[in-house]
Amino acid sequence: MLNRPTQGIQSRNRVQYETTTEGRKIFREYWIHEWDGKGYDVNEHINDLDQAIKRARELGYDSDAEKLEQFKHSGN
C-alpha cells in the first residue's frame, strides 16, 4: 500500500447497507476512497462491520465510525 500523505487528502467514503421489509438496516460494506491528485489513490472495501469501524477510526473518519456503530445496535 502507498504511504498515506499527511495533507491534501480528499475522500469519498460510502457505507452500503440494505433495508429489510421490516425497516431494519443491515450493513453490507464500507468503501473508502482517498486520493490527493499527486499519485496517491486508494480504494478499500471492508465487509466486516467491526473491521470497518476500526479502520474508519484509524483513518480519522470518526463520523463514519459513529454511523457504522449504529448498525451494531440494530442487531447486525
N, C-alpha and C positions, 0 to 999 in steps of 0.2 A: 504494500500500500504506500502511496505517496506520503511524504511528510506533510502534515496539515499546516498551512500558513497560520501565522498568528494574527493577521489582519487582512481586511479586504475580502473576507469570505461572504459569498452570497449563498442563500439556501432556499430550497423549496421542498419542504418535507410534507409527507402525507400519511395520515392514518386511514387505513382501509378497514372497513367493517361491513357487516351485513346486519340487517334488521329483520328479526323474525316476525311472523304474523301476529305474535303477541306484543310486539313493540320492543322486545329485548334486543340490545345491540351486542353483536358477537365480533370480537377482534379477529382480523384476518392477517394484516400485515402493516408494518411500519416501514415506510420508504424514506430514506434520507438521500437527498441530492444536494451536494455542495460544490461550488466552483469559485474560482477567483478571477477568471478571464486571463490568467497568465500560465495556464497549463495544469493547474490543479482542478480536477473534475472527478468527483467520487459519487457513486451510487451504491447504496446498501439496502437490501431488502431483508427484514427480520420478521420471521413468522412466529416466534416465541414471545409471548407478552412480557414475561419477566426480563428477558434479554433486551427487548425493545425499550423498556423503562430504564434499565441500566445504561444502555447505550445513549439514550436521549440525555440522561443526566451527565454522562461522561463528556458529551459534546457541548453541554451548556444549554440544551433545549428544555429548560425547566417547565415551560408551559406545555410542551408536548408530553413530557413525563407525567404531568398532572392529568392531562386528558387520557393518557394511557392507563393511569391508575384507576380511573373511573370504570374501566372495563373489568377490573378485578372485583369491584364492588357489585357489578351486575351479574356475577356468577360465572364469568369466563374461566 
